[in-house]
Amino acid sequence: MEPGGERIYVAMGTGPWASMVERTFPTNSGLVKAVLEAGKIITFPAARHDPRVQFPELLAERRSLACVPLIAAGKIMGILWIAADAPFSVNDIRILNGAGDIAANALYRSTLFERTRTQAEQLSQVMQGVPEGIVLLDAEKRVIIANSHGEGYLRLLANTGVGEVVRKLGGYPLETLLTSSPLGW
């Protein structure tokens, strides 16, 4: 689905549906609307005769159609369309639901990965623009990221770099430097 949810984008199609790839359709009509409103798989045993089917000629000799909403994190991310010669059985529907769950979660994870990658790039740009040394350590005191000034200080004061564990900084144990003074400073 496109951002805003007003249109759905056809990302992939095979056979007669290949002609639909890269086209968009409104989400407020036809089978798309029916699936989005139901929020669950819908099957159409006589799809060629259903008035909600916008392109019945694409079904060719296929009679049945299943529309599987791709739901992840409580949100419909798209729809999987499958045509068949015969009506879908209960077992077919169970398998299609499973395939839809797998596809939806893969799409969702891909979206999260891309968002995380973008945020990491933005953080890196901000860090590189700071005129002071910035170093990020994980729980094991391993350097996760550092700007150029921070890398210079690490080499000078700890003889370490990104990916390495910091044990001492300027000759002092790191634990000493990371704890509060009894005087509160």
PALOTOR-739495 format. One line per 4 residues: number of its first residue (from 1); their letters; for each residue x, y, z of N, C-alpha, C. Coordinates in steps of 0.1 Angstrom, whole numbers, plus 5000, padded with zeros to 4 digits. Layout:
% residues N
NUM = A = X/Y/Z/X/Y/Z/X/Y/Z | ...
//
This chain:
% residues 185
1 = MEPG = 5009/4988/5000/5000/5000/5000/5009/5012/5000 | 5004/5023/4994/5012/5035/4994/5009/5043/5007 | 5019/5051/5010/5017/5059/5022/5004/5067/5022 | 4997/5067/5033/4984/5073/5033/4972/5063/5031
5 = GERI = 4975/5052/5025/4966/5041/5023/4955/5044/5013 | 4956/5054/5005/4945/5057/4995/4946/5049/4982 | 4958/5044/4980/4961/5036/4968/4969/5024/4971 | 4967/5013/4963/4975/5001/4965/4984/5000/4952
9 = YVAM = 4996/4996/4954/5006/4995/4943/5008/4980/4940 | 5008/4977/4928/5010/4963/4924/5025/4961/4922 | 5032/4954/4931/5046/4952/4931/5051/4940/4922 | 5042/4930/4921/5046/4918/4914/5034/4911/4908
13 = GTGP = 5036/4905/4897/5025/4897/4891/5031/4888/4881 | 5025/4876/4879/5029/4866/4869/5018/4863/4860 | 5021/4857/4849/5011/4853/4839/5003/4865/4835 | 4990/4863/4834/4982/4875/4830/4983/4887/4838
17 = WASM = 4987/4886/4851/4988/4897/4860/5001/4905/4858 | 5010/4900/4850/5022/4908/4848/5020/4921/4842 | 5009/4923/4835/5006/4936/4829/5001/4946/4840 | 4998/4942/4852/4994/4951/4863/5005/4956/4871
21 = VERT = 5017/4950/4869/5029/4955/4878/5032/4969/4876 | 5034/4976/4887/5037/4990/4888/5025/4999/4886 | 5013/4994/4885/5001/5002/4885/4996/5004/4899 | 4988/5014/4901/4982/5016/4914/4967/5017/4912
25 = FPTN = 4960/5013/4923/4945/5013/4923/4940/5019/4936 | 4928/5025/4935/4923/5031/4947/4919/5020/4957 | 4920/5023/4970/4916/5014/4980/4901/5015/4984 | 4894/5024/4978/4880/5026/4982/4870/5020/4973
29 = SGLV = 4874/5010/4965/4865/5003/4956/4869/4989/4953 | 4860/4981/4948/4862/4967/4944/4867/4958/4955 | 4875/4948/4950/4879/4938/4959/4889/4944/4970 | 4897/4954/4966/4906/4960/4975/4898/4965/4987
33 = KAVL = 4888/4972/4985/4879/4978/4996/4874/4966/5004 | 4869/4956/4998/4863/4945/5005/4873/4938/5014 | 4885/4936/5010/4895/4929/5018/4900/4939/5029 | 4902/4951/5026/4906/4961/5037/4895/4962/5048
37 = EAGK = 4883/4962/5044/4872/4963/5054/4871/4950/5062 | 4873/4939/5056/4872/4926/5063/4884/4924/5072 | 4895/4928/5067/4907/4926/5075/4911/4911/5076 | 4906/4903/5068/4910/4888/5068/4908/4883/5053
41 = IITF = 4913/4871/5051/4912/4865/5038/4898/4864/5033 | 4896/4867/5021/4883/4866/5014/4885/4857/5002 | 4876/4848/5000/4877/4839/4988/4864/4842/4979 | 4866/4841/4966/4855/4843/4957/4855/4831/4948
45 = PAAR = 4846/4821/4950/4846/4809/4942/4842/4811/4928 | 4834/4822/4925/4830/4825/4912/4834/4839/4909 | 4847/4841/4910/4853/4855/4908/4850/4862/4895 | 4850/4854/4884/4847/4860/4871/4834/4867/4870
49 = HDPR = 4825/4863/4879/4811/4868/4878/4808/4878/4890 | 4818/4881/4898/4817/4890/4909/4819/4904/4904 | 4809/4913/4906/4810/4927/4901/4822/4935/4907 | 4827/4930/4919/4838/4938/4925/4851/4935/4918
53 = VQFP = 4852/4924/4910/4864/4921/4903/4866/4931/4891 | 4876/4939/4891/4877/4949/4881/4883/4944/4868 | 4890/4934/4868/4896/4929/4856/4894/4914/4854 | 4881/4909/4852/4878/4895/4852/4885/4888/4841
57 = ELLA = 4889/4895/4830/4896/4889/4819/4910/4883/4823 | 4916/4889/4834/4929/4884/4838/4928/4871/4845 | 4916/4867/4849/4914/4854/4855/4916/4842/4845 | 4914/4846/4832/4915/4836/4821/4906/4824/4825
61 = ERRS = 4912/4812/4825/4904/4800/4828/4902/4798/4843 | 4908/4806/4851/4907/4805/4866/4893/4809/4870 | 4888/4802/4880/4874/4805/4885/4874/4812/4898 | 4883/4808/4907/4883/4812/4921/4895/4822/4923
65 = LACV = 4892/4831/4933/4902/4841/4937/4902/4842/4952 | 4914/4843/4957/4916/4845/4972/4924/4858/4973 | 4919/4866/4983/4926/4879/4986/4930/4878/5000 | 4944/4878/5002/4949/4877/5016/4955/4890/5020
69 = PLIA = 4950/4896/5031/4956/4909/5035/4969/4905/5043 | 4979/4913/5040/4992/4911/5046/4993/4920/5058 | 4991/4914/5070/4989/4922/5082/5001/4920/5091 | 5008/4931/5095/5019/4930/5105/5017/4942/5114
73 = AGKI = 5020/4940/5127/5019/4950/5137/5005/4957/5137 | 4995/4949/5134/4981/4954/5134/4977/4963/5122 | 4986/4963/5112/4984/4972/5100/4984/4964/5088 | 4975/4966/5078/4975/4959/5066/4985/4966/5057
77 = MGIL = 4995/4959/5053/5006/4964/5045/5004/4962/5030 | 4995/4953/5026/4993/4950/5012/4983/4938/5011 | 4981/4933/4999/4972/4922/4997/4979/4913/4987 | 4978/4900/4990/4982/4889/4981/4970/4883/4974
81 = WIAA = 4971/4883/4961/4960/4878/4953/4964/4864/4947 | 4956/4854/4948/4959/4841/4942/4946/4836/4935 | 4948/4832/4923/4937/4826/4915/4939/4811/4913 | 4928/4804/4912/4929/4789/4911/4917/4784/4902
85 = DAPF = 4919/4772/4897/4909/4766/4889/4896/4762/4896 | 4898/4758/4909/4887/4753/4917/4886/4762/4930 | 4875/4761/4937/4874/4768/4949/4884/4764/4959 | 4888/4773/4968/4898/4771/4978/4893/4763/4990
89 = SVND = 4900/4753/4994/4896/4744/5005/4900/4751/5018 | 4895/4746/5029/4898/4751/5042/4913/4750/5044 | 4919/4739/5040/4934/4737/5041/4941/4747/5033 | 4936/4750/5021/4943/4760/5012/4943/4774/5019
93 = IRIL = 4931/4777/5025/4930/4790/5032/4940/4791/5044 | 4941/4780/5051/4950/4780/5062/4965/4782/5057 | 4968/4776/5046/4982/4777/5040/4984/4792/5035 | 4974/4797/5029/4974/4811/5024/4976/4821/5035
97 = NGAG = 4968/4818/5046/4970/4827/5058/4984/4827/5063 | 4990/4815/5064/5004/4814/5069/5013/4821/5060 | 5012/4819/5047/5020/4826/5037/5019/4841/5038 | 5006/4845/5040/5004/4859/5041/5011/4865/5054
101 = DIAA = 5010/4858/5065/5017/4862/5077/5032/4863/5075 | 5038/4853/5068/5052/4853/5066/5056/4865/5057 | 5048/4867/5046/5051/4878/5037/5050/4892/5044 | 5039/4893/5052/5037/4906/5059/5048/4909/5069
105 = NALY = 5052/4899/5076/5062/4901/5086/5076/4904/5079 | 5078/4898/5068/5091/4901/5060/5090/4915/5056 | 5079/4920/5050/5077/4934/5046/5079/4943/5058 | 5073/4940/5069/5074/4948/5081/5089/4949/5086
109 = RSTL = 5095/4938/5086/5110/4938/5091/5118/4946/5081 | 5115/4945/5068/5123/4952/5058/5121/4967/5060 | 5109/4971/5063/5106/4985/5066/5113/4990/5078 | 5113/4982/5089/5120/4986/5101/5135/4987/5099
113 = FERT = 5140/4977/5091/5155/4977/5088/5158/4990/5081 | 5150/4994/5071/5153/5006/5063/5152/5018/5072 | 5142/5019/5080/5141/5030/5089/5153/5031/5099 | 5157/5020/5104/5168/5019/5113/5181/5024/5106
117 = RTQA = 5183/5019/5094/5195/5023/5086/5195/5038/5083 | 5184/5043/5080/5183/5058/5077/5186/5066/5090 | 5180/5061/5101/5183/5068/5114/5197/5067/5118 | 5204/5056/5115/5218/5054/5118/5226/5064/5110
121 = EQLS = 5223/5065/5097/5230/5074/5088/5228/5089/5093 | 5216/5092/5097/5214/5106/5102/5222/5108/5115 | 5222/5098/5124/5230/5100/5136/5244/5101/5133 | 5249/5094/5124/5263/5095/5120/5267/5108/5115
125 = QVMQ = 5258/5114/5106/5260/5127/5101/5260/5138/5111 | 5251/5137/5121/5251/5146/5132/5264/5145/5140 | 5267/5133/5144/5279/5131/5152/5292/5136/5145 | 5293/5134/5132/5305/5139/5125/5305/5154/5124
129 = GVPE = 5294/5160/5125/5293/5175/5125/5296/5182/5138 | 5297/5174/5149/5299/5180/5162/5314/5182/5164 | 5318/5194/5168/5333/5197/5169/5340/5191/5182 | 5333/5183/5190/5338/5177/5201/5339/5162/5199
133 = GIVL = 5347/5155/5206/5347/5140/5205/5335/5133/5211 | 5329/5125/5203/5317/5117/5208/5320/5102/5205 | 5318/5094/5216/5320/5080/5215/5308/5073/5222 | 5303/5063/5215/5292/5055/5220/5298/5041/5223
137 = LDAE = 5296/5037/5236/5300/5023/5241/5288/5015/5243 | 5290/5001/5241/5279/4992/5245/5281/4988/5260 | 5273/4979/5265/5274/4974/5278/5287/4968/5282 | 5294/4962/5272/5307/4956/5274/5319/4966/5272
141 = KRVI = 5315/4979/5271/5325/4990/5269/5332/4989/5255 | 5325/4983/5246/5331/4982/5232/5326/4994/5225 | 5335/5000/5217/5332/5013/5210/5323/5009/5198 | 5311/5014/5198/5301/5011/5188/5303/5021/5176
145 = IANS = 5304/5034/5180/5305/5045/5170/5312/5056/5176 | 5320/5063/5168/5327/5075/5173/5328/5085/5161 | 5328/5098/5164/5331/5107/5153/5346/5108/5152 | 5350/5116/5142/5364/5117/5139/5372/5122/5151
149 = HGEG = 5367/5132/5158/5374/5137/5170/5375/5126/5181 | 5364/5119/5183/5363/5108/5193/5373/5097/5189 | 5374/5094/5177/5384/5083/5173/5398/5088/5176 | 5401/5101/5173/5414/5106/5176/5417/5105/5191
153 = YLRL = 5408/5109/5200/5410/5108/5214/5411/5094/5219 | 5403/5085/5213/5405/5071/5216/5419/5065/5214 | 5424/5069/5202/5437/5064/5198/5447/5070/5208 | 5446/5083/5211/5455/5090/5220/5454/5085/5234
157 = LANT = 5442/5084/5240/5440/5082/5254/5438/5067/5258 | 5434/5059/5248/5431/5045/5252/5438/5035/5242 | 5444/5040/5232/5450/5031/5222/5440/5021/5217 | 5428/5025/5214/5417/5017/5209/5410/5024/5198
161 = GVGE = 5401/5017/5191/5393/5023/5180/5379/5017/5180 | 5371/5020/5170/5358/5015/5169/5358/4999/5168 | 5350/4993/5175/5349/4978/5175/5357/4972/5187 | 5366/4980/5193/5374/4975/5204/5369/4979/5217
165 = VVRK = 5373/4972/5228/5368/4974/5241/5378/4984/5248 | 5372/4994/5255/5380/5004/5262/5381/5000/5276 | 5393/4998/5281/5396/4993/5294/5401/5005/5303 | 5409/5013/5297/5415/5025/5304/5414/5037/5294
169 = LGGY = 5413/5049/5300/5412/5061/5293/5422/5071/5300 | 5432/5074/5293/5442/5083/5299/5449/5077/5311 | 5451/5064/5311/5457/5057/5322/5448/5053/5334 | 5436/5058/5334/5426/5055/5344/5417/5044/5340
173 = PLET = 5413/5034/5349/5403/5024/5346/5390/5031/5342 | 5384/5026/5331/5372/5032/5326/5361/5031/5336 | 5360/5021/5345/5350/5020/5355/5350/5032/5364 | 5363/5036/5368/5365/5047/5377/5359/5060/5370
177 = LLTS = 5361/5062/5358/5357/5074/5351/5342/5074/5348 | 5336/5063/5348/5321/5062/5345/5312/5062/5357 | 5318/5062/5369/5310/5062/5382/5310/5076/5387 | 5300/5079/5395/5299/5092/5401/5309/5094/5413
181 = SPLG = 5314/5106/5414/5323/5109/5425/5314/5109/5438 | 5320/5105/5450/5313/5106/5462/5309/5121/5466 | 5315/5130/5459/5312/5144/5462/5301/5149/5453 | 5296/5140/5443/5284/5143/5435/5288/5149/5422
185 = W = 5301/5149/5418/5305/5154/5405/5311/5144/5396
//
